[in-house]
Amino acid sequence: MFLQSGSTELNNHLIHPDWQLISNHASLTVSIPIAKEDVNSSKFSIVKNSEEEALYIKDVSSIIKNLDISNLSDIDKLEDIVNTLTSTTERV
């Protein structure tokens, strides 16, 4: 087990010789404190079978049809296409 030198939070480990079972190694445990953190998130959704869904599908289909995929000769060009697709569909 490697722990951060000089850290009082991470340098409090325990050795458990009674947990050995058939191994000749003693088990080690460390408690890592995790600070409570609130993460605000939001979710956007479109009601299924709604007019908004139909328009969104139409717009995204049009974006996909208009992507220039004629020269996908390497990973960089593929990433460019994916980034273009991502940025344009986020605006729809």
N, CA, C and O atoms as a DFTB+ gen file, in Angstrom:
368 C
 N C O
     1  1       0.854      -1.164       0.000
     2  2       0.000       0.000       0.000
     3  2       0.900       1.226       0.000
     4  3       1.814       1.340       0.816
     5  1       0.633       2.133      -0.917
     6  2       1.383       3.376      -0.988
     7  2       0.463       4.505      -0.553
     8  3      -0.631       4.673      -1.091
     9  1       0.916       5.271       0.422
    10  2       0.124       6.379       0.942
    11  2       0.917       7.669       0.803
    12  3       2.140       7.642       0.673
    13  1       0.223       8.789       0.830
    14  2       0.869      10.085       0.689
    15  2       1.680      10.392       1.942
    16  3       1.152      10.397       3.054
    17  1       2.949      10.644       1.747
    18  2       3.826      10.950       2.868
    19  2       3.431      12.270       3.518
    20  3       3.203      13.264       2.830
    21  1       3.354      12.275       4.818
    22  2       3.048      13.497       5.550
    23  2       1.569      13.840       5.625
    24  3       1.212      14.872       6.193
    25  1       0.715      13.017       5.079
    26  2      -0.714      13.281       5.117
    27  2      -1.319      12.598       6.340
    28  3      -1.306      11.371       6.440
    29  1      -1.845      13.389       7.263
    30  2      -2.467      12.796       8.442
    31  2      -3.780      12.119       8.093
    32  3      -4.189      11.175       8.770
    33  1      -4.456      12.592       7.031
    34  2      -5.730      11.978       6.634
    35  2      -5.532      10.612       5.987
    36  3      -6.339       9.704       6.192
    37  1      -4.456      10.461       5.201
    38  2      -4.265       9.221       4.456
    39  2      -3.221       8.300       5.061
    40  3      -3.032       7.189       4.565
    41  1      -2.547       8.716       6.099
    42  2      -1.512       7.870       6.675
    43  2      -1.997       7.100       7.897
    44  3      -1.176       6.616       8.676
    45  1      -3.267       6.978       8.082
    46  2      -3.780       6.194       9.207
    47  2      -4.306       4.856       8.692
    48  3      -5.499       4.685       8.440
    49  1      -3.387       3.928       8.546
    50  2      -3.759       2.610       8.057
    51  2      -3.763       1.613       9.219
    52  3      -3.196       1.868      10.281
    53  1      -4.402       0.498       8.991
    54  2      -4.446      -0.564       9.996
    55  2      -3.914      -1.854       9.396
    56  3      -4.171      -2.164       8.233
    57  1      -3.179      -2.595      10.192
    58  2      -2.683      -3.913       9.792
    59  2      -3.535      -4.948      10.515
    60  3      -3.740      -4.847      11.725
    61  1      -4.034      -5.941       9.784
    62  2      -4.935      -6.942      10.334
    63  2      -4.313      -8.342      10.231
    64  3      -4.631      -9.080       9.297
    65  1      -3.445      -8.719      11.158
    66  2      -2.812     -10.034      11.074
    67  2      -3.809     -11.176      11.228
    68  3      -3.555     -12.280      10.746
    69  1      -4.931     -10.934      11.885
    70  2      -5.933     -11.983      12.087
    71  2      -6.781     -12.240      10.830
    72  3      -7.587     -13.171      10.821
    73  1      -6.618     -11.443       9.784
    74  2      -7.355     -11.633       8.540
    75  2      -6.568     -12.450       7.514
    76  3      -6.987     -12.562       6.362
    77  1      -5.459     -13.007       7.914
    78  2      -4.560     -13.686       6.984
    79  2      -5.166     -14.900       6.297
    80  3      -4.880     -15.128       5.122
    81  1      -5.967     -15.665       6.958
    82  2      -6.495     -16.921       6.449
    83  2      -5.338     -17.814       6.005
    84  3      -4.468     -18.113       6.823
    85  1      -5.290     -18.250       4.751
    86  2      -4.214     -19.150       4.334
    87  2      -3.023     -18.392       3.750
    88  3      -2.015     -19.012       3.413
    89  1      -3.116     -17.071       3.623
    90  2      -2.031     -16.269       3.075
    91  2      -0.984     -15.989       4.152
    92  3      -1.283     -16.028       5.345
    93  1       0.236     -15.707       3.723
    94  2       1.255     -15.305       4.682
    95  2       1.400     -13.787       4.726
    96  3       2.364     -13.266       5.287
    97  1       0.437     -13.082       4.132
    98  2       0.432     -11.616       4.141
    99  2      -0.697     -11.119       5.035
   100  3      -1.794     -11.676       5.053
   101  1      -0.399     -10.062       5.771
   102  2      -1.436      -9.445       6.595
   103  2      -2.204      -8.424       5.753
   104  3      -1.610      -7.697       4.956
   105  1      -3.503      -8.375       5.931
   106  2      -4.329      -7.399       5.208
   107  2      -4.130      -6.015       5.788
   108  3      -3.924      -5.843       6.989
   109  1      -4.196      -5.039       4.909
   110  2      -4.082      -3.637       5.308
   111  2      -5.359      -2.914       4.903
   112  3      -5.949      -3.214       3.866
   113  1      -5.775      -1.975       5.716
   114  2      -6.904      -1.118       5.349
   115  2      -6.548       0.326       5.621
   116  3      -5.731       0.623       6.493
   117  1      -7.150       1.200       4.887
   118  2      -6.999       2.632       5.109
   119  2      -8.371       3.261       4.921
   120  3      -9.107       2.890       4.006
   121  1      -8.711       4.194       5.768
   122  2      -9.961       4.937       5.634
   123  2      -9.651       6.255       4.950
   124  3      -8.801       7.023       5.399
   125  1     -10.352       6.501       3.859
   126  2     -10.143       7.731       3.104
   127  2     -11.368       8.611       3.298
   128  3     -12.473       8.241       2.900
   129  1     -11.175       9.774       3.907
   130  2     -12.324      10.659       4.123
   131  2     -12.793      11.261       2.797
   132  3     -11.986      11.666       1.960
   133  1     -14.098      11.308       2.630
   134  2     -14.685      11.899       1.430
   135  2     -15.578      13.042       1.880
   136  3     -16.545      12.847       2.616
   137  1     -15.236      14.229       1.425
   138  2     -15.992      15.414       1.817
   139  2     -17.359      15.401       1.136
   140  3     -17.492      15.006      -0.022
   141  1     -18.360      15.839       1.875
   142  2     -19.700      15.940       1.293
   143  2     -19.702      17.095       0.305
   144  3     -19.262      18.202       0.614
   145  1     -20.197      16.816      -0.870
   146  2     -20.245      17.840      -1.898
   147  2     -21.560      17.732      -2.642
   148  3     -21.957      16.650      -3.075
   149  1     -22.227      18.859      -2.787
   150  2     -23.468      18.882      -3.546
   151  2     -23.145      19.208      -4.998
   152  3     -22.464      20.191      -5.289
   153  1     -23.634      18.384      -5.889
   154  2     -23.428      18.601      -7.312
   155  2     -24.785      18.891      -7.935
   156  3     -25.672      18.038      -7.967
   157  1     -24.921      20.099      -8.421
   158  2     -26.177      20.486      -9.064
   159  2     -26.146      20.014     -10.507
   160  3     -25.165      20.224     -11.219
   161  1     -27.200      19.391     -10.920
   162  2     -27.287      18.945     -12.299
   163  2     -28.701      19.182     -12.812
   164  3     -29.652      19.333     -12.046
   165  1     -28.800      19.208     -14.108
   166  2     -30.124      19.367     -14.701
   167  2     -30.243      18.391     -15.856
   168  3     -29.245      17.947     -16.423
   169  1     -31.448      18.075     -16.184
   170  2     -31.720      17.129     -17.256
   171  2     -32.762      17.738     -18.182
   172  3     -33.830      18.183     -17.760
   173  1     -32.410      17.738     -19.446
   174  2     -33.346      18.226     -20.440
   175  2     -33.976      17.017     -21.114
   176  3     -33.293      16.040     -21.424
   177  1     -35.258      17.087     -21.333
   178  2     -35.924      15.959     -21.976
   179  2     -37.014      16.462     -22.914
   180  3     -37.513      17.582     -22.803
   181  1     -37.345      15.598     -23.818
   182  2     -38.421      15.870     -24.763
   183  2     -39.475      14.791     -24.554
   184  3     -39.148      13.609     -24.440
   185  1     -40.711      15.189     -24.506
   186  2     -41.798      14.242     -24.295
   187  2     -41.884      13.303     -25.499
   188  3     -41.901      13.734     -26.652
   189  1     -41.938      11.994     -25.189
   190  2     -41.998      10.978     -26.237
   191  2     -43.249      11.169     -27.085
   192  3     -44.331      11.462     -26.575
   193  1     -43.071      10.992     -28.399
   194  2     -44.143      11.100     -29.394
   195  2     -44.747      12.503     -29.491
   196  3     -45.863      12.671     -29.983
   197  1     -44.012      13.497     -29.024
   198  2     -44.514      14.873     -29.110
   199  2     -44.042      15.520     -30.416
   200  3     -43.201      14.972     -31.128
   201  1     -44.590      16.673     -30.706
   202  2     -44.166      17.431     -31.887
   203  2     -42.704      17.854     -31.743
   204  3     -41.953      17.869     -32.718
   205  1     -42.311      18.197     -30.517
   206  2     -40.920      18.585     -30.270
   207  2     -39.965      17.436     -30.574
   208  3     -38.887      17.652     -31.128
   209  1     -40.358      16.214     -30.213
   210  2     -39.522      15.048     -30.504
   211  2     -39.376      14.857     -32.011
   212  3     -38.275      14.615     -32.507
   213  1     -40.474      14.963     -32.728
   214  2     -40.437      14.789     -34.181
   215  2     -39.537      15.838     -34.836
   216  3     -38.760      15.518     -35.735
   217  1     -39.645      17.090     -34.385
   218  2     -38.796      18.154     -34.929
   219  2     -37.324      17.929     -34.598
   220  3     -36.453      18.156     -35.438
   221  1     -37.049      17.486     -33.380
   222  2     -35.668      17.224     -32.969
   223  2     -35.070      16.108     -33.829
   224  3     -33.949      16.235     -34.322
   225  1     -35.816      15.020     -34.008
   226  2     -35.335      13.900     -34.822
   227  2     -35.100      14.358     -36.264
   228  3     -34.119      13.962     -36.893
   229  1     -35.988      15.179     -36.773
   230  2     -35.829      15.695     -38.126
   231  2     -34.565      16.542     -38.238
   232  3     -33.804      16.404     -39.197
   233  1     -34.343      17.414     -37.264
   234  2     -33.160      18.284     -37.278
   235  2     -31.862      17.483     -37.156
   236  3     -30.910      17.725     -37.898
   237  1     -31.826      16.541     -36.232
   238  2     -30.620      15.733     -36.031
   239  2     -30.360      14.855     -37.255
   240  3     -29.209      14.678     -37.653
   241  1     -31.404      14.311     -37.847
   242  2     -31.242      13.511     -39.063
   243  2     -30.639      14.351     -40.182
   244  3     -29.770      13.888     -40.921
   245  1     -31.102      15.574     -40.297
   246  2     -30.579      16.483     -41.321
   247  2     -29.100      16.794     -41.066
   248  3     -28.299      16.831     -42.000
   249  1     -28.749      17.014     -39.815
   250  2     -27.350      17.285     -39.460
   251  2     -26.475      16.096     -39.832
   252  3     -25.404      16.270     -40.413
   253  1     -26.924      14.896     -39.502
   254  2     -26.150      13.681     -39.802
   255  2     -25.998      13.505     -41.312
   256  3     -24.912      13.184     -41.795
   257  1     -27.080      13.714     -42.054
   258  2     -27.029      13.571     -43.518
   259  2     -26.052      14.554     -44.151
   260  3     -25.437      14.248     -45.173
   261  1     -25.906      15.736     -43.549
   262  2     -25.055      16.783     -44.130
   263  2     -23.605      16.740     -43.654
   264  3     -22.805      17.583     -44.060
   265  1     -23.251      15.785     -42.809
   266  2     -21.852      15.668     -42.383
   267  2     -20.998      15.214     -43.558
   268  3     -21.383      14.316     -44.307
   269  1     -19.851      15.834     -43.709
   270  2     -18.926      15.435     -44.775
   271  2     -18.041      14.312     -44.249
   272  3     -17.080      14.550     -43.517
   273  1     -18.379      13.094     -44.634
   274  2     -17.604      11.931     -44.178
   275  2     -16.799      11.314     -45.321
   276  3     -16.419      10.145     -45.263
   277  1     -16.544      12.105     -46.353
   278  2     -15.854      11.590     -47.538
   279  2     -14.366      11.330     -47.298
   280  3     -13.748      10.577     -48.051
   281  1     -13.791      11.928     -46.283
   282  2     -12.344      11.784     -46.083
   283  2     -12.027      11.375     -44.646
   284  3     -11.378      12.125     -43.917
   285  1     -12.476      10.207     -44.241
   286  2     -12.184       9.700     -42.896
   287  2     -10.938       8.811     -42.953
   288  3     -11.017       7.595     -42.782
   289  1      -9.804       9.436     -43.193
   290  2      -8.582       8.664     -43.402
   291  2      -7.772       8.432     -42.139
   292  3      -6.861       7.604     -42.136
   293  1      -8.088       9.154     -41.055
   294  2      -7.346       8.932     -39.812
   295  2      -8.208       9.305     -38.610
   296  3      -9.307       9.839     -38.756
   297  1      -7.690       9.016     -37.431
   298  2      -8.448       9.235     -36.192
   299  2      -8.744      10.712     -35.950
   300  3      -9.790      11.047     -35.396
   301  1      -7.837      11.597     -36.357
   302  2      -8.062      13.037     -36.151
   303  2      -9.267      13.526     -36.953
   304  3     -10.059      14.331     -36.463
   305  1      -9.399      13.042     -38.171
   306  2     -10.548      13.455     -39.001
   307  2     -11.848      12.891     -38.435
   308  3     -12.887      13.551     -38.475
   309  1     -11.788      11.674     -37.910
   310  2     -12.968      11.090     -37.271
   311  2     -13.362      11.905     -36.037
   312  3     -14.542      12.181     -35.822
   313  1     -12.375      12.286     -35.231
   314  2     -12.669      13.114     -34.048
   315  2     -13.273      14.454     -34.448
   316  3     -14.177      14.951     -33.776
   317  1     -12.784      15.040     -35.531
   318  2     -13.364      16.299     -36.020
   319  2     -14.832      16.130     -36.373
   320  3     -15.657      16.981     -36.040
   321  1     -15.162      15.031     -37.047
   322  2     -16.558      14.753     -37.421
   323  2     -17.417      14.584     -36.166
   324  3     -18.513      15.137     -36.082
   325  1     -16.920      13.826     -35.198
   326  2     -17.669      13.595     -33.958
   327  2     -17.864      14.908     -33.207
   328  3     -18.951      15.167     -32.691
   329  1     -16.834      15.732     -33.140
   330  2     -16.956      17.031     -32.466
   331  2     -17.949      17.942     -33.185
   332  3     -18.719      18.658     -32.547
   333  1     -17.925      17.909     -34.505
   334  2     -18.887      18.698     -35.281
   335  2     -20.311      18.216     -34.997
   336  3     -21.217      19.018     -34.769
   337  1     -20.492      16.913     -35.015
   338  2     -21.813      16.342     -34.722
   339  2     -22.278      16.747     -33.322
   340  3     -23.429      17.140     -33.134
   341  1     -21.394      16.651     -32.362
   342  2     -21.736      17.001     -30.974
   343  2     -22.134      18.466     -30.865
   344  3     -23.181      18.789     -30.304
   345  1     -21.300      19.353     -31.399
   346  2     -21.586      20.784     -31.247
   347  2     -22.856      21.208     -31.982
   348  3     -23.603      22.053     -31.490
   349  1     -23.104      20.632     -33.148
   350  2     -24.311      21.022     -33.871
   351  2     -25.576      20.460     -33.251
   352  3     -26.607      21.134     -33.249
   353  1     -25.528      19.254     -32.731
   354  2     -26.737      18.694     -32.112
   355  2     -27.015      19.348     -30.762
   356  3     -28.166      19.368     -30.325
   357  1     -26.004      19.878     -30.094
   358  2     -26.251      20.583     -28.817
   359  2     -27.009      21.877     -29.048
   360  3     -27.692      22.359     -28.145
   361  1     -26.902      22.445     -30.231
   362  2     -27.583      23.702     -30.533
   363  2     -29.019      23.520     -30.985
   364  3     -29.780      24.485     -31.053
   365  1     -29.390      22.292     -31.292
   366  2     -30.758      22.020     -31.800
   367  2     -31.750      22.101     -30.678
   368  3     -32.946      21.905     -30.896
